[in-house]
Amino acid sequence: MVQTNDLKIAGQPRKPDKAQAAAKGAAVDTTCGAAKRAARGRGRPSGRDGRGADEILISVASELFARQGYDSVSTRQIAKQARVNLSAIGYHFGGKEALYLACIEAAIDAKRKYREQLVDAVAGALREAAGRRSALSAAIHGIFQNFVSAEFLRDLADPQLHLLMSAVRDSTVAFERVMSGHIGLLIDAWLPLVAAATGQAEDSEETQLCAITILNLIMSASLSQPLVRRRLGRAETDATISRLTAENISRAVLGILDLPQIAAVGDGTLPSGDSVET
């Protein structure tokens, strides 16, 4: 009997020690946690939209830089609003200035399609006008009805336009980059049209200043949208306001270029019939 009991006892599986089990479980949890972190990648946030910490930081910082200016924004403020550790800024960008420049690059890249479409629109206008001043007026009018309307109706809560403009206005460290990557290209886009209308060389001071003036009119129309809403008592900018603004700027530009005015309001399409995506 004793031997049988001993055999049964010896054959039973040994119960694990509670302390060992706890340690083993903790080791498993640590391994799984490390695997999950490795899968997500270092610095990935707990955001539900799947964006990385670097993307969230650029989005949040762009809004803050655009609204407050570069000097008034702190890295602590950015990290807090982005809901990431302060060290994430240093890990992904190396510091505030590099993050700011990354925001500028993102904004420039976002405006690429607009710049390309403007260049194509001006080239199309010159082809269709074929040297005829009345036809050139009509083409310019169509460009403004399309581009100015599109920009004016944009939701200007989007910080990218404000960010690029503030870099130029405040002469920040990104000034040269914004000029070479965005503003300068927009000025260059208008030069052939101005030269065709005035007979001046594209690289002349007169042509350069005229192109800058045209660009300033377009940008002012976009940035003044809150003023227009407040002044006219509108909750939002509607198509009528957009069309009339484009019409007024078109007349101003035709006057600057000494081209015939267009009496009738067009349908707001480009000479090619393409629409603008901004």
N, C-alpha and C positions, 0 to 999 in steps of 0.2 A: 504494500500500500504506500509505504513511504517513497519507494522508488518510482511508482507510477505518478504520485503527486509531484515528485521532483521533476519527472520528465515533462509533465504538463506545464509546470511552471517555466521550465527551461524553454519550452516550445512557444510560449506566448511572446508576442512582440513587446519590446521594451518601450514604455511610455517616455516620450522626450521630456527632458528637463525644461521647465517653463522659461527659465532665463535664457537657455540656448535657443528655444523657439522664438522668443522675442527678438534676440539678436539676429537670428537668421531672417526673420521677417523684415527687420529694419534694413538689413543688407539688401534684401530683394527690392524694398521700396526705394532705397538709394540708387540701386542699379537701374531700376525702371525710370526713376526721375531723371537720372543722367541721360538715359537713352532718349527720353522725351525731349529734354532740353537740346540734345544734339540734333534731334530730328527737326526741331523748330529752328535751330541756329541761334547762336549767341546774340543777345540783344533783341530777340523777337518779342513783341509785346503780347499782352493778353487780349488785344483787341479782337472784336468779333468779326471784323471785316477782312481779316487775313493779311492786313498790311504789316510790313516790317516796321520796327522802331524808327529806322532811318526815314521811311516814307511818311510816317506820322509826324516826326519832328519837322520835316520840310513843310508839310501842310500847315501845322500849327505855327511854326516860326514865320512862314510867309505872311500869315494874317497879322501877327503881332508886329513884324517889321513894317508892313504896309501901313498899319494903323497908328503906331506909336513912333516910328522912326528907328533906325539902327541903334543909335546911342541910348535910347530910353528903354530898350528891351534887355533883360538879364537872362542868363542861361538858366537860372533857378526858375524864373517865371515860365520860360519855355518848357522846361521839364515838368513842372507842375501841371501846366495846362495839357501837355501831351500825355500825362500820366505814365511817365517813365522815370527811371532813376536818373539823377543828375549826371552820373558817370556815363550814361548812354550817349550824351552829346560828344564827350571826349572820345569815346570808343569808336563811334561812327564817323565823326567829322574832325576831331582834333581840337575843336574849340568853336567859339561863337562866330568868329569871322569866316571860318571855312563853312560853317552851316549857312551863314548868310549868303555866301557866294553860291552854295549849292541851291538855295532857294531862287537866286537870280537865274541860274542855268535852267532850272525847271520852268521858270516863267518864260524865258526866251524860247525854249523848246516848245512850249505850249502854244506860242504865237507863230510858229513856223508856217502852218497852213495859211494863216491870214496873210503873211508876208508874200508867200508864193502866189496866192490868188490875186493880190494887188498888182504884182509885177505882170501877171498874165493879163489882167484887165486893162492895164495901161497899154501894153503891147497890142492888145486887140483893138483898143480905141484908136491908136495911131494907124493901124492897118486899115480900119474901116473909114477913117477920115480921109486918108490919102491926100493930105495937104489942104483939104477944103475946110475953111474956118467954121462954117456953119455946122458941118458934120462933126468937127472936133468938139464944138460946144455941146452937141447932142450926146456925144460919147462921154464927155466929162460929166454931164448932167446924169446920165445913167449910172456911172460909177458912184457918184455921190449918193444918189437915191438908194443904191444897194449897200455900199460900204458904211455910210454914215448911219443909215437906218439900222443896219445890223448891229453896229457898235453901240448905238444909242439905246437900243432895246435890250442890250445885255444886262444881266444881273450884275451890277457893279459891287455887290458884296464879294464877288470874286476878287481876291486880293492881288492877283498877278499884274493887272494893269497898274494898280496903285503902287505896287512894289517897284516896278520898272520906272515909273515916273518919279517916285520919291528918290530913287538912286541918282537920277539926273538932277532933280531939284536940290537935293541936299549934298550933292557932290561926294557921295560915299566912295568907299573903296571899290565899289562895283561900277563906278561911272564909266570908265573906259570900256568895260565889258558890255554894258548895256548899249553904249553908243555903237560899238563895232558889231554886236550881235543882233541888235533890234532897231534902235532909232535910226542909226546910219543907213541901214538897209531900206527902211521906209522912205527916207529922204531920197536915196538913190532911185527908188521905184518911181518917184514923181519927176525926176530930172528930165527924162526924154520927152514927157508930155509938156512940161514947162518950156523946154528948149524949142519944141515944135511950135508952140503958141507965140512965143516972144521973138524967135529968130536968134536968140542968144546961144552961145556955146554951153554945153551941159556943165562944164567945169568953171564957168564964169561966176563971179560973186553974186551977180544979179539973179542968175538961175538958182544958185544954191539958197539964197535968202528967200526967194519966192517959194521954193519947194518946202523949206522949213516953215514958212507962214501957213501953207496949205496943211501941213501935218499938224501944226498947232491948232488950227481951226477944228480939225477932226477930233483931236484929243480933248480939246476944251468941251466939245459937244458931249463926249462920253462922260467926262469927269463932272460936268455941271448938272447931271441928271437929278441928284438930290435937290439942288437949287430950283430946278424947273418944277419938280413935284411940289415943293413947299410953296413956291410963288403962285402956282396955278391951282393949288388946293387939291391935287390929285393923289390918290393912294398909290398909283403906279403909273408908269410911262406907257401910254397906249400907242397904237399905230399912227394915229393922227398927229400926235406930238412928234413922233419920230419922222414922219414924212415932211412935216413943215420945217423941222430943224434941218433936215437934209436939203430941202428946197432953199432955205435961207443961206446955208453955207455954199451950196452950188452957185447961187447968184453972186455971192461974195468972191468966189474963186474965179468965175467967169469975168467979173469986173477987174480983178487983179491981173488976169491974163489978157485983158482987153479983147475978149471974145464976145460974139453976139449972145444976148440973153435968150433963154428958152422960155417962151410964154406958157406953154402947157406943161402940166405936171405929168411926167411919164409913168410907166408902170413899175419903176424901181428895179428894172432888170439890167444886167450887164449887157454890153453889146453882143456878147457871145450867147446870152441867154442862160448862163450858168448862175447858180446861186452861191452866195458866200457863206462859208462855215467859219465861225470865229470861236 
